[in-house]
Amino acid sequence: MIEWVWPWLLALLPLPWLLRRLLPAARSRQAALRVPFYEQWRALSEQRGGASGARQWPALLLLWLLWACLVASAARPIWIGEPVELPSSGRDLMLAVDISGSMRIEDMVLGQQQLRRIDAVKVVGADFIGRRAGDRLGLILFGSKAYVQSPLSFDTATVRRFLEEAQIGFAGQETAIGDAIGLAVKRLKERPADSRVLILLTDGQDTASSVQPMDAARLARDLDIRIYTIGIGADRLTLPGLFGSSFGSRQVNPSAELDEDSLRAIAELTGGRYFRARDPRELAGIYQLLDELEPVEQDVALYRPRQSLGYWPLGGALALSFALALLHCYRSGLFRRAGALAGGEGRAAS
């Protein structure tokens, strides 16, 4: 369906005809422009003679059509498409991801490939974000400090890209869990949504916060913000022995510094849950479970796509102006004289 933003401009269509009918013809014959080749123009006019009405009507028709195209473009035609249903839940979901120095430990196995913890989070987390269409998502990255990388937005593609571009060390080498929770609470409390959720993922314990994690969790509980905590990292990691061989190899616990008790307490205090992710498969299962615990509601919002069509009549006006120029050149005999001149130069050259 086509609509006009300024339809009243279409009333200007008969304006040239009205001006021609109502205004007197110009009587002054004084030259308005001085040009060095005026005598050539006058000679050309004498050769052509006066143009009859039968010869004038194509040019007048083209001028009218050109004027109509310009007026139509000024009236701003737009095309409005059929209604499109957009899912909208009104849920506010903030992701807080640890990018401290310990997230570079390569203890996550995906297929036959050994991955860093942060790389596994990017792979699995990006898929989770892509499934949250209809939620407002935000992203907090934290190390020694916590930063809002992406505010709450329906633009999940941008949030996903920011997660994929996160680099270890950008926020420092330590871990500020309490500051990350406090920053998330500050962002979520400003939202009027009924459901506010924080998913916090870390592989360590709080070492750099200015706010104690439990104090921040109590504030989240008072504001009805649920916190789901995820502890990431394998329980066992085999370190190679002499010259990278199995001789002298040993097994260590790379997640020895993971403070599971605090993460569990934070989740239980706010009505959430604590999860343990020892590999990418478990992490993917946790995100699937979060989809079930916090399903995307399907409140439907209608949207009608709109597209401007003003460039079509503008293109038509441009084409008509070229047609007028070609018509003038044809009537003035410029094509014939140019052809005769080219032929004369050819004979002179031969």
C-alpha positions as CSV (number, residue, x, y, z in Angstrom):
1,M,0.0,0.0,0.0
2,I,1.3,3.5,-0.9
3,E,0.8,6.5,1.3
4,W,1.8,10.1,1.0
5,V,3.5,11.9,3.9
6,W,2.6,15.4,2.5
7,P,-0.3,14.7,0.1
8,W,-1.3,18.4,0.1
9,L,1.7,19.1,-2.1
10,L,-0.1,17.3,-5.0
11,A,-2.4,20.4,-5.2
12,L,0.6,22.1,-6.8
13,L,0.2,20.1,-10.0
14,P,-1.9,22.7,-11.9
15,L,0.4,25.5,-10.8
16,P,2.2,26.0,-14.2
17,W,-1.1,26.1,-16.1
18,L,-2.6,28.6,-13.6
19,L,0.5,30.9,-13.9
20,R,0.3,30.8,-17.7
21,R,-3.4,31.6,-17.7
22,L,-3.4,34.3,-15.0
23,L,-0.1,36.1,-15.4
24,P,0.4,38.5,-18.4
25,A,3.1,37.5,-21.0
26,A,6.4,39.2,-20.7
27,R,6.8,42.2,-23.0
28,S,10.3,43.3,-22.4
29,R,12.7,42.4,-25.2
30,Q,15.8,43.5,-23.4
31,A,18.6,41.0,-23.5
32,A,19.0,39.2,-20.2
33,L,22.3,37.5,-21.1
34,R,25.3,38.5,-23.2
35,V,27.1,35.8,-25.0
36,P,29.9,35.9,-27.6
37,F,28.1,33.5,-29.9
38,Y,24.7,35.2,-30.0
39,E,24.9,35.8,-33.7
40,Q,25.2,32.0,-34.3
41,W,22.1,31.5,-32.2
42,R,20.1,34.1,-34.1
43,A,21.1,32.6,-37.4
44,L,20.0,29.2,-36.2
45,S,16.7,30.6,-35.1
46,E,16.2,32.2,-38.5
47,Q,16.9,28.9,-40.2
48,R,14.4,27.0,-38.0
49,G,11.7,29.5,-38.3
50,G,8.8,29.7,-35.8
51,A,7.7,26.5,-34.1
52,S,4.1,25.6,-34.8
53,G,1.8,24.4,-32.0
54,A,1.9,20.9,-33.5
55,R,5.7,20.9,-33.0
56,Q,5.5,22.3,-29.5
57,W,3.2,19.8,-27.8
58,P,5.8,17.0,-27.3
59,A,8.0,19.4,-25.4
60,L,5.1,20.8,-23.4
61,L,4.0,17.2,-22.5
62,L,7.5,16.3,-21.4
63,L,7.6,19.5,-19.2
64,W,4.3,18.7,-17.6
65,L,5.4,15.1,-16.9
66,L,8.7,16.4,-15.4
67,W,6.8,18.8,-13.2
68,A,4.4,16.1,-12.1
69,C,7.4,13.8,-11.1
70,L,9.0,16.6,-9.1
71,V,5.7,17.3,-7.2
72,A,5.1,13.6,-6.6
73,S,8.6,13.2,-5.1
74,A,8.1,16.3,-2.9
75,A,4.9,14.7,-1.5
76,R,7.1,11.8,-0.2
77,P,5.4,8.6,-1.3
78,I,6.1,5.6,1.0
79,W,5.3,2.0,0.6
80,I,3.8,0.3,3.7
81,G,4.1,-3.5,3.8
82,E,2.0,-6.1,5.5
83,P,2.1,-6.4,9.3
84,V,5.0,-8.4,10.6
85,E,4.8,-10.1,14.0
86,L,7.8,-9.5,16.3
87,P,8.2,-11.5,19.5
88,S,8.7,-9.3,22.6
89,S,8.9,-10.6,26.1
90,G,10.0,-7.4,27.9
91,R,12.6,-9.5,29.8
92,D,15.8,-7.8,30.8
93,L,18.7,-10.2,30.7
94,M,22.3,-9.1,31.5
95,L,25.3,-11.3,30.8
96,A,28.4,-10.7,33.0
97,V,31.5,-12.5,31.6
98,D,34.9,-12.8,33.3
99,I,37.8,-11.8,31.1
100,S,40.5,-11.9,33.7
101,G,43.9,-13.4,33.1
102,S,42.9,-16.9,34.2
103,M,40.4,-17.2,31.4
104,R,43.3,-17.9,29.0
105,I,43.9,-21.4,30.5
106,E,43.5,-24.0,27.9
107,D,41.5,-26.7,29.7
108,M,38.3,-26.8,27.6
109,V,38.1,-29.5,25.0
110,L,35.8,-29.1,22.0
111,G,36.0,-32.1,19.7
112,Q,39.7,-32.8,19.4
113,Q,40.7,-29.2,20.0
114,Q,42.0,-27.7,23.2
115,L,40.4,-24.3,23.8
116,R,40.9,-21.5,26.2
117,R,38.1,-20.9,28.6
118,I,37.2,-17.5,27.0
119,D,37.0,-19.1,23.5
120,A,34.6,-21.8,24.8
121,V,32.5,-19.1,26.4
122,K,32.4,-17.2,23.1
123,V,31.3,-20.2,21.0
124,V,28.6,-21.4,23.4
125,G,27.5,-18.0,24.6
126,A,27.1,-16.6,21.0
127,D,24.6,-19.5,20.3
128,F,22.7,-18.7,23.5
129,I,22.5,-15.0,22.6
130,G,21.2,-15.9,19.2
131,R,18.2,-17.8,20.7
132,R,17.1,-14.9,22.9
133,A,15.1,-13.0,20.3
134,G,12.5,-11.0,22.1
135,D,14.6,-10.3,25.2
136,R,16.6,-7.1,25.9
137,L,20.2,-8.3,26.3
138,G,23.2,-6.5,27.7
139,L,26.8,-7.5,28.2
140,I,29.2,-6.7,31.1
141,L,32.9,-7.6,30.9
142,F,34.9,-7.7,34.1
143,G,38.4,-8.3,35.3
144,S,40.0,-6.0,37.8
145,K,37.2,-3.6,36.9
146,A,33.7,-4.1,35.5
147,Y,32.5,-2.4,32.3
148,V,29.3,-2.2,30.3
149,Q,30.3,-3.4,26.9
150,S,26.7,-3.3,25.5
151,P,23.6,-1.7,27.2
152,L,20.3,-3.6,27.3
153,S,19.1,-3.8,23.8
154,F,16.9,-5.9,21.4
155,D,19.9,-5.9,19.0
156,T,21.2,-9.4,19.9
157,A,23.4,-9.4,16.9
158,T,25.5,-6.5,18.3
159,V,25.7,-8.1,21.8
160,R,26.9,-11.3,20.2
161,R,29.5,-9.5,18.2
162,F,30.8,-7.7,21.3
163,L,31.1,-11.0,23.1
164,E,33.1,-12.5,20.2
165,E,35.4,-9.5,20.2
166,A,36.1,-9.6,23.9
167,Q,39.8,-9.9,24.7
168,I,41.5,-11.2,27.9
169,G,43.2,-8.4,29.9
170,F,41.1,-5.5,28.6
171,A,39.6,-5.1,32.1
172,G,42.7,-6.2,34.0
173,Q,44.0,-9.5,35.2
174,E,42.2,-9.8,38.5
175,T,38.5,-10.7,39.2
176,A,35.9,-8.2,40.5
177,I,32.7,-10.3,40.9
178,G,31.1,-7.9,43.3
179,D,31.6,-4.9,41.1
180,A,30.1,-6.8,38.1
181,I,27.0,-7.7,40.1
182,G,26.7,-4.1,41.4
183,L,27.0,-2.7,37.8
184,A,24.4,-5.1,36.6
185,V,22.0,-4.1,39.4
186,K,22.5,-0.5,38.5
187,R,21.6,-1.1,34.9
188,L,18.7,-3.5,35.6
189,K,17.0,-1.4,38.3
190,E,16.3,1.3,35.8
191,R,14.2,-1.0,33.7
192,P,10.4,-1.3,34.3
193,A,10.3,-4.9,33.2
194,D,8.8,-7.5,35.5
195,S,11.6,-10.0,35.0
196,R,15.2,-9.0,35.5
197,V,17.9,-11.6,35.2
198,L,21.7,-11.6,35.5
199,I,23.8,-14.5,34.3
200,L,27.3,-14.3,35.8
201,L,30.1,-16.5,34.4
202,T,33.5,-16.7,36.1
203,D,36.4,-19.1,36.7
204,G,37.8,-17.7,40.0
205,Q,37.0,-15.8,43.2
206,D,36.6,-12.2,44.0
207,T,40.0,-10.5,44.3
208,A,39.5,-6.9,43.3
209,S,35.9,-5.6,44.0
210,S,35.2,-2.4,45.9
211,V,31.8,-4.0,46.8
212,Q,31.5,-7.3,48.5
213,P,29.8,-9.9,46.3
214,M,27.2,-10.8,48.9
215,D,26.4,-7.2,49.6
216,A,25.7,-6.7,45.9
217,A,23.7,-9.9,45.9
218,R,21.5,-8.6,48.7
219,L,20.8,-5.5,46.8
220,A,19.9,-7.6,43.8
221,R,17.5,-9.6,45.9
222,D,15.8,-6.4,47.2
223,L,15.2,-5.3,43.6
224,D,13.8,-8.7,42.5
225,I,16.8,-9.5,40.3
226,R,17.6,-13.2,39.9
227,I,21.2,-14.2,39.5
228,Y,22.3,-17.4,37.8
229,T,26.0,-18.1,38.4
230,I,28.2,-20.3,36.3
231,G,31.6,-21.6,37.4
232,I,33.7,-22.5,34.4
233,G,36.9,-24.6,34.3
234,A,38.0,-28.2,34.2
235,D,38.7,-30.2,37.3
236,R,41.8,-32.0,35.9
237,L,44.5,-30.8,33.5
238,T,47.5,-32.9,32.5
239,L,50.7,-30.9,32.3
240,P,53.3,-32.4,29.9
241,G,56.5,-33.7,31.2
242,L,60.1,-33.5,30.0
243,F,60.4,-32.0,26.5
244,G,56.6,-32.2,26.1
245,S,56.4,-36.0,26.6
246,S,54.4,-38.0,29.0
247,F,57.5,-38.7,31.1
248,G,57.2,-36.7,34.2
249,S,53.7,-35.4,33.4
250,R,51.4,-34.6,36.2
251,Q,47.7,-33.7,36.8
252,V,46.6,-30.5,38.4
253,N,43.3,-28.9,39.3
254,P,43.1,-25.7,37.2
255,S,39.9,-24.7,39.0
256,A,41.4,-24.7,42.5
257,E,40.7,-21.0,42.9
258,L,37.0,-21.2,41.8
259,D,34.9,-20.0,44.8
260,E,31.9,-22.3,44.3
261,D,30.5,-21.6,47.8
262,S,30.2,-17.9,47.1
263,L,28.7,-18.4,43.7
264,R,26.2,-20.9,45.1
265,A,25.3,-18.5,47.9
266,I,24.8,-15.6,45.5
267,A,22.4,-17.6,43.3
268,E,20.4,-19.0,46.2
269,L,20.0,-15.6,47.9
270,T,18.5,-14.1,44.7
271,G,16.3,-17.0,43.7
272,G,18.6,-18.3,41.0
273,R,20.8,-21.3,40.6
274,Y,24.5,-22.2,40.5
275,F,25.9,-24.3,37.6
276,R,29.3,-25.9,37.0
277,A,30.7,-26.0,33.5
278,R,33.8,-28.3,33.2
279,D,33.7,-28.4,29.4
280,P,31.9,-26.8,26.5
281,R,29.3,-29.6,26.4
282,E,28.3,-28.9,30.0
283,L,28.3,-25.1,29.3
284,A,25.9,-25.6,26.3
285,G,23.7,-27.8,28.5
286,I,23.6,-25.0,31.1
287,Y,22.5,-22.4,28.6
288,Q,19.8,-24.8,27.3
289,L,18.5,-25.2,30.9
290,L,18.5,-21.4,31.3
291,D,16.3,-21.3,28.2
292,E,13.9,-23.5,30.1
293,L,14.1,-21.6,33.4
294,E,13.8,-18.2,31.7
295,P,11.8,-18.9,28.5
296,V,11.4,-16.3,25.8
297,E,7.8,-15.2,26.1
298,Q,5.9,-14.7,22.9
299,D,4.0,-11.5,23.4
300,V,3.5,-10.3,19.8
301,A,4.1,-6.8,18.6
302,L,3.1,-5.8,15.2
303,Y,5.4,-3.9,12.9
304,R,4.7,-2.6,9.3
305,P,7.8,-2.1,7.2
306,R,8.1,1.3,5.5
307,Q,10.1,2.2,2.5
308,S,10.5,5.5,0.8
309,L,9.6,5.7,-2.9
310,G,10.6,9.3,-3.6
311,Y,13.6,8.3,-5.7
312,W,11.4,6.7,-8.4
313,P,9.7,10.0,-9.5
314,L,13.0,11.8,-9.1
315,G,14.6,9.3,-11.5
316,G,11.7,9.8,-13.9
317,A,12.2,13.6,-13.8
318,L,15.9,13.0,-14.6
319,A,15.0,10.8,-17.6
320,L,12.5,13.3,-18.8
321,S,15.1,16.1,-18.6
322,F,17.4,14.1,-20.8
323,A,14.5,13.5,-23.2
324,L,13.9,17.3,-23.4
325,A,17.5,17.9,-24.1
326,L,17.6,15.3,-26.9
327,L,14.4,16.7,-28.4
328,H,15.9,20.2,-28.4
329,C,19.1,19.0,-30.1
330,Y,17.0,17.2,-32.8
331,R,14.9,20.2,-33.6
332,S,17.8,22.6,-33.7
333,G,19.6,20.4,-36.2
334,L,22.6,19.9,-34.1
335,F,22.8,16.2,-34.9
336,R,22.6,16.9,-38.6
337,R,25.3,19.7,-38.5
338,A,27.5,17.6,-36.3
339,G,27.2,14.7,-38.8
340,A,27.9,17.0,-41.8
341,L,30.9,18.5,-40.0
342,A,32.3,15.0,-39.2
343,G,31.8,14.0,-42.9
344,G,33.5,17.1,-44.2
345,E,36.5,16.5,-41.9
346,G,36.7,13.0,-43.2
347,R,36.7,14.0,-46.8
348,A,39.3,16.7,-46.1
349,A,41.6,14.1,-44.4
350,S,41.3,11.7,-47.3
